[in-house]
Amino acid sequence: MSKAAKEFLFGASPVLAALRANRRRLIKLHVLHQQEQSSESSNTNSRKSEAIRLATALNLKIGNSKSAVSLANLALAPHDSFVHNGLVLECGLLPIQSIRGLTFPEIISPLLLSYSAIVTDKEHINFDFTPSSPRQPHSPEISENILQTHRPPLWLALDNLTDPQNLGAIIRTCRFFSVDGIVATSSSPITTASCSKASAGAVESFETLYTTRSLPAFLAESRANGWSVYGTDLAAQQRRGAVVMNCWDRRRVQEVHENGVRKPVLLVMGSEGSGIGKAVSNQCDAHLVIPSGFGANADGGVDNDGGLDSLNVSVATGILISSLQRDYL
């Protein structure tokens, strides 16, 4: 990565998140001049003060911008103070590592599993996973069959999503649902300023965010290691042997491994235009369909008078994550 490569994060949430996470190369905080703040809310001003405090603690240069327009020009953002909230952070690119696959969790203790992301044959990134909900403390009364009933690790794989608004919304959704990791194709702009803004800063603190050079190969290796892979390819039902199921009434796809651990899950989402590619689709154990309120046709389409037969990909992602987690929350 070139040290000269820069981003201009804009908006209070992304800027504050980046300052707190301190994962980027921080260069300078740009703040709207005080005279421009008279019409701003107390919440906006307090967030500016917090950004200045964090920047000062990090010994970061702080500059005053004379107008909202000049600050917007700096960030290449629309000329609207509500977009940048009077804050722009000049910084380096967010470091994102490329991974090749995921290993199957090993039992460390009744309350601890361990697995890893494969970078190379000799380099792995290790993760510890607790069988109980990640939001809840462990209970001493956890039953002996915890490994068969716990929520397994859940990762999201993104196939050629290029809209930073959708990507940001998806990453924010993953943060809300405590998804364990995200892997995207290398062409996805997952670390851009626009994506960070759309994620309300979730991109900055989502440490298990990765790319992969070949998503089909990533899925194949993870699946060979014991992961269950759910896709979202409606066209798959036209292919012999493909399994397509209602996300709320899905049949379990070999969910328990031979060692008694519930199999971890990879959910694959594709772009709104073309969906997931055939090579990616072929690596999925099954494909999930979200039923419409209008009712789904046999071919997966939907009959309704409005002509709308699909959901925005970020909305669909939230529904599918919820459906996969509902048995374990």
N, C-alpha and C positions, 0 to 999 in steps of 0.2 A: 504493500500500500504506500502510495506516495505521501510524504509528510505534508506536501503542499495541498493535497486534496482537502476541500473544506465543504461544510454544510452551514446553512444559516437557519437554525431552528427558530420558529416563531410561534408565539402563543404562550400564555402563562403555564399551562400544564406541561407541555413538552420541555420548556426551558427549566422549570423547577425540577422536573423528573431527571433531566440530564445533569443538572448541578448536583442533585442528591446522589445519583448513581455514580457519577464521576468515572464513566467508562470511556468517554470520548477524550480526545485531546482538546482541552478547553483553551480558547484564544482570547475572546473578549465578549463581555456582556454589554449590549446596547440597550439603553433605557430611554423612553420618551421623556423629553424635558419637562420639568415640574410645571411650567406654565401651561402645558397642554393637558394637565390632569384635573382641572377644575370641575369638569363635567363627569368625571369618572366615578364609579361606585367605590364605596369604602373597601369592598372585597378586592377590587382590582388594585387599588393602592396598597392594600396589605400584602398582596401577592408580589407586587413590585418590591416592596420593602424586604420581603423574605428572599427574593432573588438576589437583591443587593447584599443582604447579610451573608448568604451562602457564597456568593462570588468573592466577597471580602475575605471570608474564612479560607477560601482556596487561593488567595493572592492573585485573583484574576483581574485583568484590566477592565475598567468600567467606563463607558462613554455615554454622553448624553446626546440624544438625537433631537433636532430642533422641531421636527413636525412628524405627525403620523404618516404623512406621505413619504417623507424621506426614509423613515424606518421601514415602511412597506417596500420601497424600492430596494433597500438593502437586502431584504429577505425574499425579493421577487414574489411578494404576496399581493393579493388584491388590495387596493387602496381603501382599506376599511379598518379602523382602529380596533374593531371587535375581533378581527382575525388575528392580529398579533398581540393584542392586549398591552401594547406599549413595551413589549419585551422581545428582543431578538438575541440569540446566542450564536456567536461565531465560533465554530468548533470543527474538529476533525470528523472523519467518517466513523460510524459505529463499527467496531471490530466484530466481524461475524466469521465463524469458522465453518469450514465445509466438512461434512461427515459422510461416511459411506454406508452405514447401517447401524442397527441396534441389536445388542445382545439380549438373551433371555435372562430374567431376574434369577439370581441365586439366593437361596435362603441363608441369611446370616444368623438370624434368631427368629423365634416366633413372631416378633414384632418388627423385624427389619429385613428388607430385601435389598439386593444390590444388583445393578445392571450398568451397562455402559454404552456410549455412542462410539462407534468405530471411526477413527480418523484415518489411520493406516494400520497395517498388521501389527506394528509395534507401538502405536499410540492410541490410547483409549481415553475417553472422558467419563469418569465414574460418577454414578448417581446412587444415593441411598433413598429408599422408598419405604414409607411406613404403611402397613396394611390398613390401618384405620384412616378415616378421612383426614386429609392434610390440614383441615381447618380445626380439627378437634384434638384435644389432648388424649393420650393413651389412657385407657381404663384398666385397672388391675383385674377386672372381671371379664376381660375379653375371652370369648369361648375358644376352645381348642381348635375348632375348624375355621379359624380366622382366615387362613390362606385360601380356603375355598369360597369364602363369602366377602372378602374385602373388595374395594374398588381397585382394579389393577391399574398400572400406569396407562395413561391415555395421551397419545401424541397426535398432532395434526400435520398432515402432509399437504402442501399446496402446489398444484400442477399448473405452472405458467400463468398465475394471476399477475396482472400488470397494473391494475387500477389501484393507486395508493390509498384512495378513500376506502375501498373494500378491504384492502389489506390491513389498514389501520383499525377499521371496525372489527375485523376478525381477531386481531391480536388483542384488542381491548376485551372482546368476548372471552377469549382464552384466559386472560388474566382473571376475569370475573369467575369463571368456572374452575379455576385452578388446574387447567390443562398442564400436563407435565413438560411438554416440549412442542416445538414447531419446527418443521423442516420445509424449506421452500426451494423451488428450482432457482438456479443462480441468476436467471433473468428477472426475477421478481424484485421490485424496488422496495424491499421491506425496511430499509434503514433511512429512507429519504426524509427530508423535513416534512413533506406533505403527509407521508405515512405516519410519522410521529405525531403530527397535529391531529390526524383523524383518529389515532389511538388514544388521544388524551394523555400522551406521554407514556403509555404502557410499553411501547417499543424500548424505551430507555432502560427500564428495569427488568425486562423479560430476559433473563440470563440464558435460558435454554432455547434460544432462537438461532437456527442454523440454516445453512444452504446445503445443497447436494449437487454434484455435477450431473448425475443421472438418476432421476427419480425411479424409473423402472428397476434399475440395478439396486438402489437403496431399498425399495420394497421387497425385491426378491431375496436380498440377504437377510433382512429383518424377518421376513416370513419364514425363511429356512431356519432361522434361529428360534422360531416358536411364536412370533407375533401374529395376531389375527388382524387382517387388513380388510377394512370396509370401504368400498368405493361409493360413488354417486353417479354411475353411468346408466341412465335409463335405457340406452341403446343396447346394453349388455344382454337384456332379456331376449333379444333377437338371436343371440348366439347360443348354440346348443351347449347345455351343461352349466350355463351361468345361473347364479342364484340371485334373485331380486326379491326383497322383502320390505314390508311396511316397517318403518323405523320404530313404531310404537308397539309392534307385535312381531318382533323378529324371532326367528328360531335361533338358538345358540349354535354358533359355528365352532365346534370343538373348543369350548371356552376353558376347559380345565386341562392343563398339561399333565403328562404322565407322572411328574414329580409332585403333583397335588397342588401346584400353584395355578391360580386363575391366569389365563393367558393375557398378556398386555395387548392393547388395541392401538392400531393406527387407523385414523379416519382420513380419507383422501378427498379433497375438494378441488374442483377444476374451475377454469375461467368461465365467466358468464356467457361468452360467445361460443366457445367450442367445447366446454366441459373438460373432462379428463381425456387424455389421449388413449388410443387403443392399447399401446404397449403398457401404459400404466394400468388401464382397466383389466388387462389380462393377469395382473399380479394381485388382484383383489379376491378374497375368499367369497365375498358377497357384496351386493350393492343395495343401498338403503334408499327407500322412496318415502317422501313426506306426503301423507294423504292430504288432499285439498278438501276444503269445506264443500266444494261442489261435487266431490267424488271423482275418483280416478278411473280412467278407462282401462281396459284390459291391456292396452299397449303402453300404459304409463302416462298418457295424456290426460287432460282435464277438460270437461265440458263446462263452459260457463259463458254467459252473455257478454262479459267484458273483454273477452279475448286474451285474458292474462292466464298463462299456463305455467308460470314458474315464479320462484322467489328470488330476491336479491341474494347473492351468494353469501353475504355476511349474515343475513337473517337465517338462511338455511343452515349455515354452520352452527349458529346458536341452538337451533331446534335439534339438530342431530347430536350435538354434544350433550344436550340435556337428556335426550332419549337414551344415549349410551350410559349415562351416569345415574339414571333414575333408580336403578336397582340397588345402588350402593350408598345413596345419600341419606 
